[in-house]
Amino acid sequence: MATTAEELDRDQVGEFARRIFSIYTNGLLPYMIDPGNRTGLFAAAACGPASAATLSERAGIGDRYVREWLGAVVTGGIMTYEPAVLGVPPGTHRTDGPTQPPLTG
C-alpha cells in the first residue's frame, strides 16, 4: 500500500533515516579500524593530540591518507577533533580516555 506524504510522520522518517545511516556507518568502521592498527596510526595517536600532519610523521604514512582515515574515525566517534582556535592552525585529533586501550592494546 502506497503512503502519501500527508500520512508520513516526519519524526519517524527522520529517526529511521538516522538508524539506517548508523547501520551503514558502523558497518564501514571496521574497514578503518584495521588499517589504523596495521599502520600504527592508533599508536601514533596514543602519543598525544596531533594534527593530521603530525600523525602522518609519527606513523610514516602519507598525509593525504591520514586525513582520509581521520575523517572516517572522527565521524564514527572513535577519535575526536578539536578545531584550531582563533586562527591558530592546525586542529588536533586525539584518542584518549576509554577509547585508547582497546585500540592500542
Contacts in CASP RR format, 6 or more apart in sequence:
PFRMAT RR
TARGET T0000
AUTHOR 0000-0000-0000
METHOD contacts of the structure
MODEL  1
MATTAEELDRDQVGEFARRIFSIYTNGLLPYMIDPGNRTGLFAAAACGPA
SAATLSERAGIGDRYVREWLGAVVTGGIMTYEPAVLGVPPGTHRTDGPTQ
PPLTG
25 75 0 8 1.000
25 76 0 8 1.000
26 76 0 8 1.000
28 72 0 8 1.000
29 72 0 8 1.000
29 73 0 8 1.000
29 76 0 8 1.000
29 78 0 8 1.000
32 69 0 8 1.000
32 72 0 8 1.000
32 73 0 8 1.000
32 78 0 8 1.000
33 73 0 8 1.000
33 78 0 8 1.000
33 103 0 8 1.000
35 41 0 8 1.000
35 69 0 8 1.000
36 42 0 8 1.000
36 69 0 8 1.000
36 73 0 8 1.000
37 103 0 8 1.000
39 59 0 8 1.000
39 61 0 8 1.000
40 59 0 8 1.000
41 55 0 8 1.000
41 59 0 8 1.000
41 61 0 8 1.000
41 66 0 8 1.000
41 69 0 8 1.000
42 95 0 8 1.000
42 103 0 8 1.000
42 104 0 8 1.000
43 59 0 8 1.000
43 104 0 8 1.000
44 50 0 8 1.000
44 55 0 8 1.000
44 58 0 8 1.000
44 59 0 8 1.000
45 55 0 8 1.000
45 79 0 8 1.000
45 93 0 8 1.000
45 94 0 8 1.000
45 95 0 8 1.000
46 95 0 8 1.000
46 96 0 8 1.000
46 100 0 8 1.000
46 103 0 8 1.000
46 104 0 8 1.000
47 58 0 8 1.000
48 94 0 8 1.000
48 96 0 8 1.000
49 82 0 8 1.000
49 92 0 8 1.000
49 93 0 8 1.000
49 94 0 8 1.000
50 58 0 8 1.000
50 92 0 8 1.000
50 93 0 8 1.000
50 94 0 8 1.000
51 89 0 8 1.000
51 90 0 8 1.000
51 91 0 8 1.000
51 92 0 8 1.000
51 93 0 8 1.000
52 63 0 8 1.000
52 66 0 8 1.000
52 67 0 8 1.000
52 70 0 8 1.000
52 90 0 8 1.000
52 93 0 8 1.000
53 63 0 8 1.000
53 66 0 8 1.000
53 90 0 8 1.000
55 66 0 8 1.000
55 70 0 8 1.000
55 93 0 8 1.000
56 62 0 8 1.000
56 63 0 8 1.000
56 65 0 8 1.000
56 66 0 8 1.000
59 66 0 8 1.000
70 79 0 8 1.000
70 81 0 8 1.000
70 93 0 8 1.000
73 79 0 8 1.000
74 80 0 8 1.000
74 81 0 8 1.000
74 93 0 8 1.000
78 95 0 8 1.000
78 99 0 8 1.000
78 103 0 8 1.000
79 93 0 8 1.000
79 94 0 8 1.000
79 95 0 8 1.000
79 99 0 8 1.000
80 93 0 8 1.000
80 94 0 8 1.000
80 95 0 8 1.000
81 91 0 8 1.000
81 92 0 8 1.000
81 93 0 8 1.000
82 91 0 8 1.000
82 92 0 8 1.000
82 93 0 8 1.000
82 94 0 8 1.000
83 91 0 8 1.000
84 90 0 8 1.000
84 91 0 8 1.000
95 103 0 8 1.000
END
